[in-house]
Amino acid sequence: MSNSEKLHARRSAAVARGIGSTITSYVERASGGTITDVDGREWIDFAAGIAVTSVGNAAPMVVAAVREQVERFTHTCFMVAPYESYVAVCEQLNELTPGSFEKRSALFNSGAEAVENAVKIARYATGRSAVVVFDHGYHGRTNLTMALTAKVMPYKQGFGPFAPEIYRAPMSYALRDGGLDGKTAASRAIDMISSQIGAANVAAIVIEPIQGEGGFIVPAPGFLSALAEWARANGVVFIADEIQTGFCRTGDWFASEHERIEPDLITTAKGIAGGLPLAGVTGRAELMDSVHVGGLGGTYGGNPIACAAALASIDTMRAHNLAGAARRIGSVITDRLSLLAARHPEIAEVRGRGAMIAVELVEPGTINPNPTVTAAINRACHEAGLLTLTCGTYGNVFRFLPPLVMDDETLNRGLDILDSAFARVLA
Ligand SMILES: *Cc1c(COP(=O)(O)O)cnc(C)c1O
């Protein structure tokens, strides 16, 4: 029995079945682009722990900052006895997020918690209750965020009833909406909102600037800006969920910058702290400060070790220009995938931005999703030591999320494996 098999046996007897894992190998250590398992096998990491370890795993500056902090103090609770690093992370968030207006931030533990709090703030500030989300959207697994999330399996099945006053509008998804331009797709969503909910009842629109779990869906140009404009005109809080897209992943600090939109609130998590659990809500001071003292918080939110890791991650992103690195990685991946797409009619589309790139697989000559082939290629990649992830409402999208510090040699070795996996499965 391999070491991983032994661990797997222990896991099956101890860990709840509802927690899944992409691979059956167990991790010994990880770096800026590879993972070594407990049997000494090396994996090329195209997952980054779901877009989390953008600065690399165990990144040197993060390790040093965490060490320094863990020896000074591990927790006081910011709501009990505050400390500087929490304030410093909020200052960084206020500075780095789009929007030239006065901002405030609040820190939490997970992406779902950040989204929940953004909705709380928007409802409080507007006195309205309805929240608009989009087809294929993903916002988390807590009760409110399950309601905000579109896909039933595996996220919602059997876990209802869900929170009320959540409404789902059509997304802009060129491959599957007949190629509607952004303005037209936005009008379609706005018509639905106006006729079925009423603008005056809407507290917030919550949208991922590029959808993550839903399939790396990039809305047509003009879609987000038209929605943001409508929200502003109607007193609706525009919340950009940048939990997956934020912190250099798409080649800018935040994906909202690409369309020059200035969201009223932005939620962040994943890439923010080099793997430590931290999340934030950042936005207009008048919205954030509308809530009474004590109305926001949590025992662990903005934990000092996570804050130290975030400050070191942000320093690393600046020092190594990881936004630029994301654009470079993206162009290497896109070039290789385009060659692949020319050979394999199963690839309907290569899309994404920066180091957030995906291919959507279909039955050749149609747009019918092809989850079977997607799963087979995914397995072939894993067998050959490349850690890949799938996503998409129909489970037919391959997504590539390497750490932004991955070197070109490792990246190309990973893409070679992918290339062979396609050839093997589709031969
Ligand atoms: C991952 C993700 C979340 C949820 O974050 P958790 O930390 O898993 O709670 C919310 N929104 C988006 C866009 C995400 O990608």
The ligand as a Gaussian input file, in Angstrom:
#p B3LYP/6-31G(d) Opt

LIG

0 1
 C      -14.646000      30.504000      -3.907000
 C      -15.626000      31.581000      -4.133000
 C      -16.517000      31.991000      -3.117000
 C      -16.581000      31.315000      -1.768000
 O      -15.384000      31.429000      -1.060000
 P      -15.115000      30.448000       0.182000
 O      -13.834000      30.963000       0.763000
 O      -15.005000      29.072000      -0.376000
 O      -16.260000      30.592000       1.107000
 C      -17.381000      33.031000      -3.385000
 N      -17.373000      33.652000      -4.584000
 C      -16.532000      33.293000      -5.576000
 C      -16.557000      34.027000      -6.867000
 C      -15.645000      32.228000      -5.385000
 O      -14.843000      31.851000      -6.386000

